[in-house]
């Protein structure tokens, strides 16, 4: 077995292990959430009883705090800009531009995304191998971020990795993605995110084909495919 194939098999095993760990983590979190709900529910009832004597003041303080937090978040989002490369659906590379960073609340993302897309892009979950709708897509076109529509990959760089996830040997523009070290679940990997909205896309490994030797292992639900006319 060739070295790249061995590395790919190891990476595949790690990704499947990661999927299992994520599932177990979600189950444990749901259990904790139920316990927390019971505890907080009791505290909330007590607070309601005790707070009835000073409800107007409490509401005023809460409203002021919420307004301040919302205003601060909005100001921060407006001031933040990122640099990306514009790419048309025909694959033509455009200008390098500064654009406002896309920042939304979890509630807003949930309204925009499917439950699985939200779990993957906003909570760094992983779709089950072999289930992605874009796994077998090899037509000419551009893969864009499902959250903010930033161009991520050209179909010309897609290849069959045998891992069960869409794989590419390079992003359409390095400026459009962020790569950071990911040591969750005891594994040392490099996570890949969209630069404009921080959507988790997948991971990159060093067992890909030439000319880069890289394999960008992405989640289908983190992207949409724009077919080239």
Long-range contacts (C-beta under 8 A, 24 or more apart in sequence): 4-207, 4-208, 4-209, 4-213, 5-207, 7-205, 7-206, 7-207, 8-161, 8-162, 8-163, 8-205, 8-207, 8-215, 11-163, 11-205, 11-207, 11-215, 11-217, 12-129, 12-162, 12-163, 12-164, 14-187, 14-189, 15-126, 15-129, 15-163, 15-165, 15-203, 15-217, 16-129, 17-185, 17-187, 18-126, 18-184, 18-185, 18-187, 19-126, 19-128, 19-129, 21-185, 22-125, 22-126, 22-185, 26-125, 73-103, 76-103, 77-101, 77-103, 82-195, 82-196, 83-175, 83-195, 84-150, 84-173, 84-175, 84-176, 84-195, 84-196, 85-151, 85-172, 85-173, 85-175, 85-176, 86-151, 87-142, 87-151, 87-172, 87-173, 88-142, 89-141, 89-142, 89-226, 89-227, 89-228, 89-229, 90-228, 90-229, 91-140, 91-142, 91-154, 91-156, 91-228, 93-172, 93-173, 96-175, 99-196, 101-196, 101-197, 102-147, 102-148, 102-196, 102-197, 103-197, 109-147, 112-147, 113-146, 113-147, 114-221, 116-221, 117-146, 117-221, 117-222, 120-200, 120-219, 120-221, 120-222, 121-146, 121-147, 121-199, 121-200, 121-201, 121-219, 121-221, 121-222, 122-199, 122-200, 123-200, 124-184, 124-191, 124-200, 125-200, 126-202, 126-219, 127-165, 127-219, 127-220, 127-221, 128-164, 129-163, 129-164, 129-165, 130-164, 131-164, 131-220, 132-164, 132-165, 132-166, 132-219, 132-220, 132-221, 133-220, 133-221, 134-166, 134-220, 134-223, 134-225, 135-164, 135-165, 135-166, 135-220, 137-166, 137-225, 139-225, 139-227, 139-228, 140-227, 140-228, 141-225, 141-226, 141-227, 141-228, 142-172, 142-225, 142-226, 142-228, 143-168, 143-172, 143-218, 143-223, 143-224, 143-225, 143-226, 144-223, 144-224, 144-225, 144-226, 145-194, 145-196, 145-197, 145-199, 145-201, 145-222, 145-223, 145-224, 146-199, 146-221, 146-222, 146-223, 146-224, 147-194, 147-197, 147-199, 147-222, 148-194, 148-196, 148-197, 148-199, 149-224, 150-176, 150-194, 150-195, 150-196, 150-197, 151-176, 152-176, 152-177, 152-194, 152-201, 152-218, 152-223, 153-216, 153-218, 153-223, 155-225, 155-228, 159-208, 159-209, 161-208, 161-215, 161-217, 163-215, 163-217, 165-202, 165-217, 165-218, 165-219, 165-220, 166-217, 166-218, 166-219, 166-220, 166-223, 167-208, 167-215, 167-216, 167-217, 167-218, 168-215, 168-216, 168-218, 169-208, 169-209, 169-210, 169-211, 169-212, 169-213, 169-214, 169-215, 169-216, 170-212, 170-214, 170-216, 171-216, 177-201, 179-204, 192-216, 192-218
